[in-house]
Amino acid sequence: MDSSTLYIRSYFFTLLLGLVTALAGCAPVEPVSPPTLDQARTGNVGAKPAEDARVRTGEIEAEVVEVNRTRREIYVVAADGRRETLPYDFDSTRVVYRGREYTIDNLESADRIAYRSSIPPNKYIDIIRVEEPVQTRSGSRFSQALPPRRTEIIDGTVERIDQKLGVFDIQPHDGPQLRFTPVQCP
């Protein structure tokens, strides 16, 4: 065997080995993307990634009680049982679920969320991270222990309205005069 034949054989062997290696790594792979919030709400989800379940440093974990679009507030119950009101701005507050951004309209009652613990006064919450949509779990973790809200009916006459303090006085038909803070009904 002369040296040119040996060289050609080793060249073809190297070329064949490179081609086999390249073809072995070329298998069609479909990218697996995390489910969207809509897919999670309809039940079309896989296993939940661990990073979605973790509360990050500086965040508060809570459950959405109500989204009041008229007042632009989100009422939540924190994991420690505190009730909080989160002011939001429809245009700038971001809702994030598994790396995708959504609008406030995508939040629902009983969604489990996380948000930054410090909201500057007279400012809006900037990011709300949906940890777990209500449809992907059974039962509430936080709000079950809360007592039901008490409703009382008072029959009387409004005696005075103090717009500066935001209160009004009622003289019930039976009993002492009462003072109330007005509430806004949708």
LODRENTI-440851 format. One record per residue (C-alpha): residue in one letter; residue number from 1; x, y, z. Coordinates in pm, 1 decimal, always signed. Example, Ala and Ser with C-alpha at 12.3 -4.5 7.8 and 13.67 -1.06 7.14 Angstrom:
BEGIN
r=A k=1 east=+1230.0 north=-450.0 up=+780.0;
r=S k=2 east=+1367.0 north=-106.0 up=+714.0;
***
This chain:
BEGIN
r=M k=1 east=+0.0 north=+0.0 up=+0.0;
r=D k=2 east=+153.3 north=+325.1 up=-101.0;
r=S k=3 east=+125.5 north=+646.9 up=+97.0;
r=S k=4 east=-121.6 north=+815.8 up=-139.4;
r=T k=5 east=-372.3 north=+528.2 up=-102.9;
r=L k=6 east=-333.0 north=+536.4 up=+273.9;
r=Y k=7 east=-387.5 north=+911.1 up=+270.0;
r=I k=8 east=-703.5 north=+882.1 up=+55.1;
r=R k=9 east=-842.3 north=+603.5 up=+277.6;
r=S k=10 east=-782.2 north=+802.1 up=+597.5;
r=Y k=11 east=-932.9 north=+1112.7 up=+433.0;
r=F k=12 east=-1249.8 north=+923.2 up=+331.3;
r=F k=13 east=-1271.2 north=+753.5 up=+671.8;
r=T k=14 east=-1248.5 north=+1092.3 up=+846.3;
r=L k=15 east=-1507.9 north=+1235.5 up=+607.6;
r=L k=16 east=-1739.5 north=+936.8 up=+663.9;
r=L k=17 east=-1697.0 north=+959.4 up=+1042.7;
r=G k=18 east=-1778.1 north=+1334.4 up=+1034.1;
r=L k=19 east=-2085.2 north=+1272.4 up=+818.2;
r=V k=20 east=-2217.4 north=+997.4 up=+1049.8;
r=T k=21 east=-2159.5 north=+1219.1 up=+1354.4;
r=A k=22 east=-2339.8 north=+1511.4 up=+1190.6;
r=L k=23 east=-2636.4 north=+1298.1 up=+1085.1;
r=A k=24 east=-2667.2 north=+1136.8 up=+1427.0;
r=G k=25 east=-2721.5 north=+1477.4 up=+1585.2;
r=C k=26 east=-2981.0 north=+1588.8 up=+1328.2;
r=A k=27 east=-3308.7 north=+1461.1 up=+1464.0;
r=P k=28 east=-3618.3 north=+1676.5 up=+1425.2;
r=V k=29 east=-3701.6 north=+1827.4 up=+1762.5;
r=E k=30 east=-4016.9 north=+2024.9 up=+1834.1;
r=P k=31 east=-3960.3 north=+2305.2 up=+2081.9;
r=V k=32 east=-4157.0 north=+2257.6 up=+2402.3;
r=S k=33 east=-4297.1 north=+2588.1 up=+2518.0;
r=P k=34 east=-4471.1 north=+2643.1 up=+2849.2;
r=P k=35 east=-4850.7 north=+2654.3 up=+2835.5;
r=T k=36 east=-5020.5 north=+2990.3 up=+2804.7;
r=L k=37 east=-5254.4 north=+3123.9 up=+3070.1;
r=D k=38 east=-5549.5 north=+3040.3 up=+2843.7;
r=Q k=39 east=-5427.7 north=+2681.1 up=+2809.1;
r=A k=40 east=-5390.0 north=+2656.1 up=+3187.0;
r=R k=41 east=-5743.1 north=+2790.6 up=+3236.8;
r=T k=42 east=-5885.2 north=+2528.1 up=+2999.3;
r=G k=43 east=-5689.3 north=+2245.6 up=+3163.7;
r=N k=44 east=-5441.3 north=+2191.5 up=+2879.9;
r=V k=45 east=-5122.2 north=+2196.8 up=+3090.3;
r=G k=46 east=-4838.1 north=+1968.0 up=+3170.5;
r=A k=47 east=-4634.3 north=+1948.5 up=+3487.4;
r=K k=48 east=-4574.5 north=+2278.1 up=+3663.5;
r=P k=49 east=-4211.3 north=+2396.8 up=+3656.9;
r=A k=50 east=-4054.1 north=+2437.8 up=+4000.0;
r=E k=51 east=-3956.6 north=+2801.2 up=+3939.9;
r=D k=52 east=-4323.5 north=+2902.8 up=+3907.3;
r=A k=53 east=-4405.3 north=+2773.7 up=+4255.6;
r=R k=54 east=-4124.4 north=+2956.5 up=+4431.6;
r=V k=55 east=-4188.4 north=+3293.1 up=+4596.5;
r=R k=56 east=-3892.1 north=+3511.9 up=+4516.7;
r=T k=57 east=-3708.4 north=+3738.9 up=+4757.4;
r=G k=58 east=-3905.8 north=+4057.4 up=+4822.5;
r=E k=59 east=-4235.7 north=+3910.0 up=+4701.7;
r=I k=60 east=-4563.7 north=+3848.7 up=+4882.0;
r=E k=61 east=-4771.2 north=+3546.0 up=+4793.9;
r=A k=62 east=-5146.3 north=+3604.6 up=+4781.7;
r=E k=63 east=-5476.2 north=+3490.8 up=+4639.2;
r=V k=64 east=-5691.6 north=+3721.0 up=+4427.2;
r=V k=65 east=-6030.0 north=+3790.3 up=+4588.3;
r=E k=66 east=-6159.8 north=+4039.2 up=+4332.5;
r=V k=67 east=-6040.6 north=+4260.7 up=+4047.7;
r=N k=68 east=-6231.6 north=+4590.2 up=+4070.3;
r=R k=69 east=-6195.3 north=+4739.3 up=+3725.1;
r=T k=70 east=-6396.5 north=+5050.5 up=+3814.7;
r=R k=71 east=-6158.4 north=+5152.2 up=+4094.1;
r=R k=72 east=-5854.7 north=+4988.5 up=+3929.0;
r=E k=73 east=-5779.7 north=+4784.3 up=+4240.1;
r=I k=74 east=-5707.7 north=+4420.5 up=+4305.8;
r=Y k=75 east=-5823.9 north=+4285.5 up=+4641.3;
r=V k=76 east=-5608.6 north=+4000.6 up=+4768.7;
r=V k=77 east=-5559.8 north=+3783.7 up=+5076.6;
r=A k=78 east=-5190.7 north=+3736.8 up=+5154.5;
r=A k=79 east=-5053.8 north=+3401.6 up=+5267.1;
r=D k=80 east=-5041.1 north=+3530.1 up=+5626.8;
r=G k=81 east=-5414.7 north=+3616.7 up=+5616.5;
r=R k=82 east=-5383.4 north=+3994.7 up=+5566.8;
r=R k=83 east=-5625.2 north=+4157.8 up=+5325.7;
r=E k=84 east=-5459.0 north=+4403.2 up=+5089.3;
r=T k=85 east=-5565.1 north=+4635.3 up=+4810.8;
r=L k=86 east=-5329.2 north=+4662.3 up=+4515.3;
r=P k=87 east=-5381.6 north=+4967.4 up=+4294.3;
r=Y k=88 east=-5303.4 north=+4900.0 up=+3929.5;
r=D k=89 east=-5270.2 north=+5089.1 up=+3603.4;
r=F k=90 east=-5432.9 north=+4914.5 up=+3309.7;
r=D k=91 east=-5165.8 north=+5028.8 up=+3064.6;
r=S k=92 east=-4850.0 north=+4975.4 up=+3269.6;
r=T k=93 east=-4918.3 north=+4693.5 up=+3518.8;
r=R k=94 east=-4790.3 north=+4364.8 up=+3375.0;
r=V k=95 east=-4929.3 north=+4021.7 up=+3455.9;
r=V k=96 east=-4671.2 north=+3748.6 up=+3396.4;
r=Y k=97 east=-4736.5 north=+3374.2 up=+3376.8;
r=R k=98 east=-4454.0 north=+3135.6 up=+3284.5;
r=G k=99 east=-4255.8 north=+3409.0 up=+3115.3;
r=R k=100 east=-4540.8 north=+3545.3 up=+2904.8;
r=E k=101 east=-4704.5 north=+3884.2 up=+2961.2;
r=Y k=102 east=-5078.9 north=+3942.9 up=+2986.8;
r=T k=103 east=-5313.0 north=+4228.5 up=+3078.1;
r=I k=104 east=-5498.3 north=+4272.9 up=+3406.4;
r=D k=105 east=-5811.2 north=+4136.8 up=+3235.1;
r=N k=106 east=-5650.4 north=+3791.5 up=+3252.7;
r=L k=107 east=-5652.7 north=+3782.9 up=+3635.3;
r=E k=108 east=-5938.4 north=+3591.3 up=+3796.2;
r=S k=109 east=-6065.8 north=+3548.8 up=+4149.2;
r=A k=110 east=-5877.2 north=+3274.6 up=+4337.1;
r=D k=111 east=-5566.3 north=+3293.4 up=+4114.5;
r=R k=112 east=-5256.5 north=+3252.4 up=+4331.5;
r=I k=113 east=-5016.9 north=+3540.2 up=+4263.7;
r=A k=114 east=-4692.1 north=+3694.2 up=+4383.9;
r=Y k=115 east=-4605.4 north=+4063.9 up=+4383.9;
r=R k=116 east=-4334.8 north=+4292.6 up=+4518.6;
r=S k=117 east=-4379.7 north=+4376.6 up=+4883.5;
r=S k=118 east=-4302.1 north=+4746.4 up=+4841.1;
r=I k=119 east=-4543.5 north=+4963.8 up=+4646.1;
r=P k=120 east=-4461.6 north=+5334.3 up=+4666.2;
r=P k=121 east=-4745.1 north=+5553.0 up=+4799.0;
r=N k=122 east=-4974.0 north=+5689.8 up=+4525.8;
r=K k=123 east=-4819.6 north=+5447.7 up=+4276.5;
r=Y k=124 east=-4938.4 north=+5137.0 up=+4100.7;
r=I k=125 east=-4818.1 north=+4781.4 up=+4126.5;
r=D k=126 east=-4594.3 north=+4715.8 up=+3827.0;
r=I k=127 east=-4565.3 north=+4336.3 up=+3801.9;
r=I k=128 east=-4798.9 north=+4060.9 up=+3918.3;
r=R k=129 east=-4671.7 north=+3708.2 up=+3871.1;
r=V k=130 east=-4939.3 north=+3438.7 up=+3842.9;
r=E k=131 east=-4804.8 north=+3141.2 up=+4033.3;
r=E k=132 east=-5106.9 north=+2920.0 up=+3986.6;
r=P k=133 east=-5431.3 north=+2989.2 up=+3799.8;
r=V k=134 east=-5745.2 north=+2887.2 up=+3986.4;
r=Q k=135 east=-5829.4 north=+2624.3 up=+3724.9;
r=T k=136 east=-5508.4 north=+2425.8 up=+3786.3;
r=R k=137 east=-5578.9 north=+2349.3 up=+4151.3;
r=S k=138 east=-5863.9 north=+2248.7 up=+4373.1;
r=G k=139 east=-5964.0 north=+2468.3 up=+4662.4;
r=S k=140 east=-5826.7 north=+2785.6 up=+4811.0;
r=R k=141 east=-5513.8 north=+2786.7 up=+5022.8;
r=F k=142 east=-5558.5 north=+3125.8 up=+5187.3;
r=S k=143 east=-5911.9 north=+3255.4 up=+5188.7;
r=Q k=144 east=-6090.1 north=+2946.6 up=+5327.8;
r=A k=145 east=-6008.3 north=+3042.7 up=+5684.8;
r=L k=146 east=-6157.6 north=+3391.0 up=+5654.1;
r=P k=147 east=-6491.9 north=+3449.9 up=+5825.0;
r=P k=148 east=-6784.1 north=+3538.3 up=+5601.1;
r=R k=149 east=-6854.9 north=+3908.1 up=+5557.3;
r=R k=150 east=-7130.5 north=+4045.0 up=+5777.6;
r=T k=151 east=-7411.9 north=+4237.0 up=+5617.9;
r=E k=152 east=-7626.9 north=+4471.4 up=+5821.6;
r=I k=153 east=-7929.9 north=+4672.7 up=+5719.0;
r=I k=154 east=-7978.6 north=+5009.0 up=+5885.3;
r=D k=155 east=-8305.5 north=+5195.6 up=+5841.2;
r=G k=156 east=-8273.6 north=+5566.5 up=+5908.0;
r=T k=157 east=-8216.3 north=+5917.3 up=+5782.3;
r=V k=158 east=-7888.8 north=+6067.0 up=+5658.6;
r=E k=159 east=-7833.4 north=+6362.3 up=+5891.8;
r=R k=160 east=-7503.5 north=+6504.3 up=+5763.2;
r=I k=161 east=-7243.0 north=+6443.3 up=+5491.3;
r=D k=162 east=-6883.7 north=+6553.5 up=+5549.0;
r=Q k=163 east=-6712.6 north=+6542.8 up=+5208.7;
r=K k=164 east=-6374.8 north=+6651.0 up=+5348.8;
r=L k=165 east=-6359.5 north=+6353.0 up=+5584.8;
r=G k=166 east=-6542.8 north=+6122.5 up=+5346.5;
r=V k=167 east=-6804.1 north=+6017.5 up=+5604.8;
r=F k=168 east=-7176.1 north=+6054.9 up=+5662.1;
r=D k=169 east=-7395.2 north=+6038.7 up=+5973.9;
r=I k=170 east=-7714.1 north=+5833.8 up=+5992.5;
r=Q k=171 east=-7989.2 north=+5871.0 up=+6251.1;
r=P k=172 east=-8148.1 north=+5525.2 up=+6275.3;
r=H k=173 east=-8518.0 north=+5509.6 up=+6350.7;
r=D k=174 east=-8434.6 north=+5309.8 up=+6664.8;
r=G k=175 east=-8107.0 north=+5384.4 up=+6839.6;
r=P k=176 east=-7813.2 north=+5626.5 up=+6861.8;
r=Q k=177 east=-7670.8 north=+5822.2 up=+6570.5;
r=L k=178 east=-7410.2 north=+5632.8 up=+6364.1;
r=R k=179 east=-7117.3 north=+5747.9 up=+6149.1;
r=F k=180 east=-7017.5 north=+5561.4 up=+5832.9;
r=T k=181 east=-6746.5 north=+5581.1 up=+5573.0;
r=P k=182 east=-6912.3 north=+5572.4 up=+5230.7;
r=V k=183 east=-6838.0 north=+5287.6 up=+4995.3;
r=Q k=184 east=-6855.6 north=+5293.0 up=+4619.5;
r=C k=185 east=-7077.6 north=+5036.7 up=+4455.4;
r=P k=186 east=-7018.5 north=+4939.4 up=+4091.8;
***
